[in-house]
């Protein structure tokens, strides 16, 4: 057991705390980075939207289902852009924006295709979904995925990162 569902009161209290934390960060001259939609969806989406391009990830770290695998809406599906835009817009209503969004679509998992065109268009679609909700969006991603497991070759990294303008993507080096 994982403790059961969280209550609406808990969610509301965390949202209020987030407002306070963000206000303090901004008052101190810090630039907050908020999340963006990374494509992870509940299994119910598959039943509700059977036309959606959803893949189930490989098992992560040996955990049993449903804890070791996730459903991922593919970035080239129009629904990805729709959800990504709505996510940014709703989040902005609640918390404001500083135009930086963290999104790790393939952290510790391999993309479903190694085709350079797929990798570039996938990255482009992630940023486009952010910019649909905030035209000034800049994407922050962890660089960890490029050193995890050996899948990411120099060519694949270049294809993926080449899918977005360099001035709209920051790669966070967790080893630095």
C-alpha positions as CSV (number, residue, x, y, z in Angstrom):
1,X,0.0,0.0,0.0
2,X,1.2,3.5,-0.9
3,X,-1.1,5.3,1.6
4,X,-4.1,5.8,-0.5
5,X,-5.3,8.8,-2.5
6,X,-4.5,12.3,-1.4
7,X,-7.2,14.6,-0.3
8,X,-8.4,17.8,-2.0
9,X,-7.4,19.7,1.2
10,X,-3.9,18.4,0.9
11,X,-3.7,19.5,-2.7
12,X,-5.1,23.0,-1.9
13,X,-2.6,23.4,1.0
14,X,0.3,22.5,-1.2
15,X,-0.8,24.9,-3.9
16,X,-1.0,27.7,-1.3
17,X,2.5,26.8,-0.1
18,X,3.7,26.9,-3.7
19,X,2.4,30.4,-4.1
20,X,4.3,31.5,-1.0
21,X,7.5,29.8,-2.0
22,X,7.4,31.3,-5.5
23,X,6.7,34.7,-4.1
24,X,9.7,34.4,-1.7
25,X,12.0,33.1,-4.5
26,X,11.1,36.0,-6.7
27,X,11.5,38.5,-3.9
28,X,15.0,37.2,-3.4
29,X,15.8,37.6,-7.1
30,X,15.6,33.9,-7.9
31,X,14.1,32.7,-11.2
32,X,11.7,29.8,-10.5
33,X,11.5,26.9,-12.9
34,X,8.1,25.2,-13.0
35,X,7.2,21.9,-14.6
36,X,5.9,21.3,-18.1
37,X,3.9,18.4,-19.4
38,X,6.3,15.5,-20.1
39,X,3.9,13.1,-21.7
40,X,3.2,10.8,-18.8
41,X,-0.5,9.9,-18.7
42,X,-2.7,7.6,-16.7
43,X,-3.7,4.3,-18.2
44,X,-7.3,5.5,-18.3
45,X,-6.3,7.8,-21.2
46,X,-5.8,4.8,-23.4
47,X,-9.4,3.7,-22.8
48,X,-10.8,7.2,-23.1
49,X,-8.8,8.2,-26.2
50,X,-7.9,5.0,-28.1
51,X,-6.6,7.0,-31.1
52,X,-3.9,8.6,-28.9
53,X,-0.4,7.6,-29.7
54,X,0.5,6.2,-26.3
55,X,3.4,3.7,-25.5
56,X,4.1,1.8,-22.4
57,X,7.7,2.3,-21.1
58,X,10.1,-0.5,-20.5
59,X,10.2,-1.8,-16.9
60,X,12.1,0.6,-14.7
61,X,14.6,-0.7,-12.1
62,X,12.8,-4.0,-11.7
63,X,9.7,-2.5,-10.1
64,X,6.5,-4.5,-10.7
65,X,3.5,-3.1,-12.6
66,X,2.1,-0.6,-12.2
67,X,5.0,1.1,-10.4
68,X,7.8,0.3,-12.8
69,X,6.2,1.3,-16.1
70,X,4.5,4.4,-17.3
71,X,2.3,5.4,-20.2
72,X,3.8,8.0,-22.4
73,X,1.8,10.1,-24.9
74,X,4.1,10.6,-27.9
75,X,5.1,14.2,-28.5
76,X,4.1,14.0,-32.2
77,X,0.4,13.3,-31.2
78,X,-1.7,16.4,-31.4
79,X,-3.1,15.6,-28.0
80,X,0.4,16.2,-26.6
81,X,0.3,19.8,-27.7
82,X,-3.3,20.2,-26.4
83,X,-2.4,18.9,-23.0
84,X,0.9,20.7,-22.9
85,X,-0.6,24.0,-23.7
86,X,-3.5,23.6,-21.2
87,X,-1.0,22.5,-18.5
88,X,1.1,25.7,-18.9
89,X,-1.9,27.9,-19.1
90,X,-3.5,26.5,-15.9
91,X,-0.3,26.5,-14.0
92,X,0.3,30.1,-15.0
93,X,-3.1,31.1,-13.7
94,X,-2.2,29.6,-10.3
95,X,1.5,30.5,-9.9
96,X,2.4,33.0,-12.6
97,X,5.4,32.3,-14.8
98,X,9.0,33.2,-15.2
99,X,9.1,31.4,-18.6
100,X,11.3,28.5,-17.6
101,X,9.9,25.0,-17.6
102,X,11.5,21.7,-16.6
103,X,10.6,18.7,-18.6
104,X,12.4,15.3,-18.8
105,X,10.5,13.3,-21.4
106,X,13.0,10.4,-21.7
107,X,14.8,10.4,-18.4
108,X,16.1,6.9,-17.6
109,X,14.1,5.4,-20.5
110,X,14.8,5.1,-24.2
111,X,12.7,6.8,-26.8
112,X,10.6,4.5,-29.0
113,X,12.6,5.3,-32.1
114,X,16.3,6.0,-32.8
115,X,15.5,7.7,-36.1
116,X,17.2,11.2,-36.0
117,X,14.1,12.8,-37.6
118,X,11.9,11.3,-34.9
119,X,14.3,12.5,-32.2
120,X,14.4,16.1,-33.6
121,X,10.7,16.3,-34.1
122,X,10.0,14.9,-30.7
123,X,12.1,17.6,-29.0
124,X,10.6,20.2,-31.2
125,X,7.1,19.1,-30.2
126,X,7.9,19.3,-26.5
127,X,9.1,22.9,-26.8
128,X,6.2,23.8,-29.1
129,X,3.7,22.5,-26.5
130,X,5.3,24.7,-23.9
131,X,5.3,27.7,-26.3
132,X,1.7,27.2,-27.1
133,X,0.9,28.0,-23.5
134,X,3.7,30.6,-23.1
135,X,5.3,32.0,-26.2
136,X,8.4,33.0,-24.1
137,X,8.9,29.5,-22.8
138,X,12.4,28.1,-22.3
139,X,12.9,24.4,-21.7
140,X,15.2,23.2,-18.9
141,X,16.0,19.5,-19.0
142,X,18.4,17.3,-17.1
143,X,21.4,16.0,-19.0
144,X,21.4,12.8,-17.0
145,X,19.5,10.9,-19.7
146,X,22.5,11.3,-22.1
147,X,24.8,9.3,-19.7
148,X,22.2,6.7,-18.6
149,X,22.3,3.3,-20.1
150,X,24.4,3.9,-23.2
151,X,21.5,4.4,-25.6
152,X,22.3,8.0,-26.4
153,X,25.0,8.2,-29.0
154,X,26.6,11.5,-30.1
155,X,24.4,11.4,-33.3
156,X,21.2,10.8,-31.3
157,X,22.0,13.5,-28.8
158,X,22.7,16.0,-31.7
159,X,19.5,15.0,-33.4
160,X,17.4,15.5,-30.3
161,X,19.0,18.7,-29.1
162,X,19.0,20.0,-32.7
163,X,15.2,19.9,-32.8
164,X,15.0,23.1,-30.7
165,X,16.6,26.5,-31.0
166,X,19.7,26.7,-28.8
167,X,18.4,29.8,-27.1
168,X,15.3,28.0,-25.9
169,X,16.9,25.0,-24.3
170,X,19.1,24.7,-21.2
171,X,20.6,21.3,-20.3
172,X,21.3,20.9,-16.6
173,X,24.5,19.0,-15.9
174,X,23.7,17.1,-12.7
175,X,27.4,16.0,-12.4
176,X,28.7,19.6,-12.3
